[in-house]
Each structure stands twice: as C-alpha cells, then as structure tokens.
C-alpha cells in the first residue's frame, strides 16, 4: 500500500476511533449531567452545592472534571452549580472521556462565566454584598480592569457579616472575601456577588 494511502487510513482510523469513543461515552453516561456529594441526598440545591464543594475543595474530582491546576476556580464553581441542580447546555458544559477533558469557555473562564450569566437572567441576578447568601457566586476583579480574575462560592457568613468563600486555585474552604482582596493588587480590587435562581 502506498505511504500516502496508509497515512490517510491512519487519519481515518484515529478520527473514527475518537468519534466512537465519544458516542460510547455519551451512551454509557460518562458525560456528567449531575453530581451528588457522597454523603447522600441533600435537602436543597444549596445544601447539595455546598456539600459537593466541601467534599472536593481539597481533593479535586479529577476523574469526572479534570483539573486546571492553578486556574481551576471556575471549573470548581461550575461543578458546585451542577450539584445545585443546574444542567449543562450548548453554552455551559464540560466533557471528560478517558482523561480527555474539554470545557465550554463559561465553564472555566471567570469573564466568560460573567458574560454567560448576564446573557441568561433566568439563571439569577447580581446582588450587593449585604444581600449575599450561602451558595452565591463571588467574582473578583483584582485590578478593576472590568474583567473577572477569580470566581468562588459563598461558603459561610459570620455573625459579624464577614463573607467567606470556598474555592480552587488557592484551595480554601472559608477564605474571607476582604482577605482575598487585600492579598491581590494591594487591596484595590472589587468583589461582585451573584445569586443563582432557585
């Protein structure tokens, strides 16, 4: 067989194999449509979201969602929203097949996530810090450039009003929002709060 034909045959076999793997993965349910914490059923979407995040803030769920190392904040936040009851769609999705991970931009980018939720008001709304609730999303603009540089989830609100978040990138369970801002750009950044619809 001439080398050119063998080369084309290899390309077709590889491409066909990839399609077969993707079709098989969807057929057997590898593409996650929901996640639940291993501790059992939660009583609400927020409970499920926070239980999932609590379970994975130190030990990442890499088998199902991969990891983006030091930029995993939105991937982790998205996983929490999936546990809360969100469903993937054509604009917000993640796919993991045999260790091969692909993500829609809003699943992994803070600015793209901001733009995605702004385009879908049915998903929730912006709120002031004073109105923040457990399970709300916090996005940070470290340099006030207009872009979002980091994303986390409200994990606790102290009696004195201190809002704490659970996050990846710098993996933390109860990091104060004000401390995060103070640690970046000499404390001149801004935190934006967003409340997912129930």
DRENTOR-760116 format. One record per residue: z, y, x of N, C-alpha, C in turn. Coordinates in pm, whole numbers, plus 32768, in hexadecimal, padded with zeros to 4 digits. Last residue first. Layout:
N
ZYXZYXZYX
...
END
This chain:
198
90898BB472FD90C78B3472D990708AE3727E
8FE38C5B74088FF88C49737890348BBF7361
90848CC9753390278C6D74EF90498C61745B
90AD8E0875AB90EE8DA4755590868D4C7511
90C38E9976E590698E6D767C90AA8DFC762F
90FE8FA477C591318F34777690D18F177702
90DC900A791290A79012788A90D08F947840
916490C67A199165904779D0913590617942
90F391677B40910E916D7AB1910A90E07A76
916791DF7C86911291967C28914091A47B99
9205924A7D4A91B592A77CFA915B92637C95
929591B97E0392CF91CE7D7F9281922C7D27
91F891927EE5926991F17EEA92A092147E60
914F90BA7EA6911B91447EA8918C91AA7E9E
92528FE67E3F91C28FFB7E5191A390907E4D
935E8FD77E02932D8F8B7E76929A8FA37E95
937890627D1593B1909C7D8E937D90587E0C
93038FA97C6692C1902A7C7E92F5906A7CFE
93C58EDF7C75933B8EC47C9B92F18F467CBA
94A18F667C0F94A48F377C9994188F197CCB
94518F907B04946790047B5C946A8FDC7BEF
944D8E847AAB93D18ED37AAE93E18F497B0D
94FF8D867B5395048E037B0794818E507B18
94C38C2F7B3094B28CA57B8694AF8D227B2F
94FF8B197AF395408B8A7AB095398C077B07
94548A727B8894768A4F7AFF94B08AC67AB2
93398A777C6893BC8AA87C3E93D38A847BAC
925E8A637D6A92968A167CFC93258A427CDF
91748B387D9791FA8B2A7DD092488AE67D5F
90C88A8C7CEB909A8ADB7D5D91138AE67DB9
915C8A867BA4912A8A457C1E90F48AB37C79
92838AD57ADE91FF8AED7B1791DD8A8A7B85
934B8B7879F0932F8AFA7A35929E8B027A62
94178CA479EB939C8C5879D4939C8BD57A22
94F38D80793A94D88D2279A694608CCC7983
95748EB978F9950E8E5778D194ED8E03794B
96A88F3B78A696528F12791595F48EA378E6
975C8F7677DE96D08F9A77C896738F74783A
98588F1477FB98448FA0782297B38FCE7814
98358E0A77B5987E8E617758986A8EF5777A
96E28DAB781797738DB3782997B18E1477C5
95F48CD777B896168D6477AC96AD8D6C77AE
950A8BF3784995958C15782395A08CAC7815
93FE8BD8786D944E8B5E786594DF8B78783B
92BE8C4D783F934C8C70782D939B8BF17814
91D48BF3793692038BE078AE92978C0378A6
90CE8C9B79F491448C4579E8916C8C407954
8FDF8D0B7AE18FFE8CE97A5590728C887A53
8F4B8E0F7BA78FA58D9D7B9A8FC58D897B06
8E9A8EE27B9A8EA88E9B7C198EFE8E1D7C10
8DA78F7F7ADE8E258F357AD88E2A8EDA7B52
8D2890CC7B198D1B903A7B188DA48FFC7B07
8D8691CA7B348D4991A77AB48D3091117AA8
8E1792097C0D8D8692177C198D3E92017B94
8F2891FC7C4D8EF992527BE08E6492707BE9
8F7191357CF88F4791B47D348F1192177CCD
8FC0905C7C59901490857CCA8FF191107CFC
8FD990157B258F7590617B728FC2909F7BE6
90278EED7A78904F8F547AD78FD58F927B18
907E8E6F793B90198E8179A3903D8EFB79F7
91248D81788091348DFD78CC90C78E007936
913A8CF7773F90F28CF977BE91088D8277FE
92538C5F769891EE8CC876A791B18CC27733
93228BAB769D929B8B76768F922D8BDE7696
940B8C83760593F38C0A765293678BD67636
938F8DD675E393D48D5F75B293B98CEB7610
939B8F3C75EF93748EBA762893CC8E4B75F1
93D3903B75A793B68FDD753B93918F52756D
93EC90C67691946290C176399450905D75C8
92E690C376F1934C906E773193C7905E76D7
91FE90BC75DD924D9104764292B690A5767B
90DB8FEE75BA915F901D758E91A0906B7600
8F9A8F8A75448FED8FC975AB90708FF6756D
8F6C8E54748E8F638EE674A08FBD8F167511
8E9B8D3974308F198D7E74488F038E11745E
8DB28CC473D88E098C7674308E908CB7744A
8D1D8D7873508D5F8D1273008DC08CBD7354
8C998E0F740E8D198E4173D98D638DDC7381
8BE58DD375008C0F8D7874958C978DA4745D
8BC18E7E75CD8B4C8E63757A8B6D8E0B7501
8CB68E6C76478C918EEC760A8C1B8EDA75AB
8CA88D6E76B38D028D8376418CE68E0875FC
8BE08DA1777A8BCE8D3B77138C298D55769B
8C528E61781F8BD98E8377D48BC18E207761
8D298DCC78878D428E48783C8CCA8E6B77E4
8C958D06790C8CEC8CE0789D8D0A8D5B7847
8C1A8DA179D18BC68D5F796D8C198D3278F5
8D018DEA7A628CAF8E517A218C578E1479B6
8D5D8CE77AB68DB18D427A698D608DAB7A1F
8CB38BB87A9E8CAF8C407AD28D018C9D7A7A
8CB18ABD7A208CE78AC87AA88CEA8B557AE2
8C468AC879258CAF8A64793B8CF68A7D79C0
8B738B7D792F8BF28BA978F48C658B467906
8AAA8AD079B08AE88B4279F68B6B8B7079B5
8ADE897479878AA289F079578AED8A62799A
8AD888827A8E8B2488DB7A378ACA894C7A05
8AED87387B0F8A9D87AD7AF08AE787FD7A86
8B31863B7BFA8B63869D7B9A8B0387127B8B
8B4A84F37C418AE6855E7C448B0D85C07BD6
8BF2841F7C178C14847E7C808BB184F07C90
8B7583A07B3B8B85835A7BBA8B9D83BB7C2E
8B4A84C77AA58B1584407AA18B2084047B2C
8BAD85CD79E68BD385817A5D8BA284F27A4C
8B73870B796A8B46868179698B6D864079ED
8BC6880F788B8BDB87D0790D8BAE87417900
8B87894677DC8B8A88B577EB8BA5888E787B
8B088A2D771C8B8B8A14775C8B9D897E7765
8A108A30769F8A318A9B76FC8AB18A84774E
89FD895875F4898F896F765289AE89D976BA
8B5588E575F78AD8890775B48A6F8926761E
8C8D883B75C18C21886976188BA7888975C3
8D9988B674FD8D32885275168CC5888F756F
8EFC88E575018E758918750D8E1588A37522
8FFA887D75068FA7885B74948F1B88957499
9098888275E390C688D0756F907388B174F3
8FFD87FE769B907487B9766690A887FE75E9
8F4D88D276CB8F1A885576938F8D88057655
8FFC898177458FC289A576C48F86892B767E
903088F37832909C890F77D490688933774A
8F3388FD78A68F6C887B78838FDD888D781D
8F248A1178D58EC989D278758EFC89497848
8FE48A2A79A08FF98A6F79208FA28A3078B3
8F5E89957A698FE1896A7A368FFF89A979AE
8E798A357A8B8E6B89A67A6B8EED89737A2D
8EF28B1F7ADD8EB48B1C7A588E9B8A8C7A2D
8F5F8AD17BE08FB18B0C7B758F738B017AEB
8EFB8A6D7CCA8F018A117C598F448A4F7BDE
8EC68AB87DD18E928B0A7D648E918AB97CE2
8F158A077E948F5E8A867E8A8F298AE37E1D
8E9288F97DEF8EE9891E7E608F3389A17E45
8E2888AB7D038DDF89117D4D8E37894C7DBA
8E0E875F7C958E6387CD7CC28E0E882C7D13
8DDF86837B798DC486B27C008E29871D7C27
8E2A861E7A838DF586A67A888DD186D87B14
8E7D85137A998E38853D7A208DF285C47A2F
8EEC84FD7B948E9684907B648E4784B97AE9
8F9185DB7BB58F0F85D97BF88EB3856B7BC5
907086737B47902B86087B008F9C85FE7B37
916A86BB7C3D90EF86DD7BF590AE86617BB8
92A686EE7C3D924E867B7C5491D2868D7BFD
930C87E47BEF931A87B87C7A92BB87467C9C
92BA88007AE892B988767B3E92CA88527BD1
92B587307A2C924E87357A94925287B07AEF
938187437973936986C179B1930D86CC7A2B
93658848791A93E08821796293CB879E79AF
9271882C789292788880790A92F4885E795D
92C5878477BD925B875A7819926487A9789C
93848829774493AC87A677779345877277DC
92E6890376F8934C89167760937D88917798
923D88837638920688D076A8926C88D87719
92F6881E7581929E87C275C9926588067645
93678910752493BC88AA75639367884A75B7
9281898274B492C189C37527931C89617570
925188CE73E191EE88E1744A922A892074C7
937F880D73A2931F8878738692BB887F73F8
9408872973EE94158755736493B587C67340
9364862174A693AC86A0749F93AD86CF740E
938084CA74FC934A853274A593A385AD74A5
93C2847C765A93B2845F75CD937F84D6757F
93C784A37769944784977725943B847A7691
92D184DD77CD92F8845177CA937B843A7781
921A85C87705927D85AA776B92AB851A775E
90BF85A176CB914685A5769891A6858A770A
8F7F863076948FE085F676EF906885FF76AD
8E30860C76258EB8863876128F0F85F6767D
8D4785C376818D42861C76108DCC865075F0
8CB8857377BA8D308587776A8D1785E876F6
8BD5847F77F58BDD850F77E38C52852D7787
8BEF837077CF8C2683AA78498C328440783D
8B9282D576F48BFA833976E08C368370775E
8AC1822E77018B4581EF77098BB682557705
89ED82E676E489FC827876848A8682387689
8A0A838777C68A1F83C177418A37835376DA
89CD82C378888A4E8308788A8A6C83467803
88C8827A784989338217783F89BB825A7839
8847836C78838841833477FC88B282D077E7
88818380799888B083E6793A88B083B378AB
8803829779FB889382AA7A0D88C9831179AB
86F882D179B4873B825B797E87D282687988
86CA83B27A5486C383BD79C2870C83497981
86E583387B50873F83A57B28874083B67A91
861082807B49869A82507B5686FE82B97B2C
8536832E7B43855182D47AD285DE829F7AD4
855583A37C42855B83F57BC9857B839F7B50
853482BA7CE385AF830B7CE985BF835E7C6C
843382697C9284A5820F7C848528825B7C87
839783497CD783A0831E7C4C841882C27C35
83BF83477DF083E783BC7DA183F883947D0F
834B824E7E2F83DA82667E4A840E82DB7DF8
824282857DE7828B821C7DA18321822D7DB5
81FD83447EA5820083697E17824F83047DC5
820E829D7F8A826383147F7F826F83417EEE
814781E57F5781D281B77F628232822C7F52
8068828F7F5E808A824B7EE0811A821A7EE3
807482D9806F807C8340800880A383037F81
804D81E580F980CE822C810280DF82938093
7FA880DC80427FA581548095802B819E808D
80007F8A80568000800080008000807C805B
END
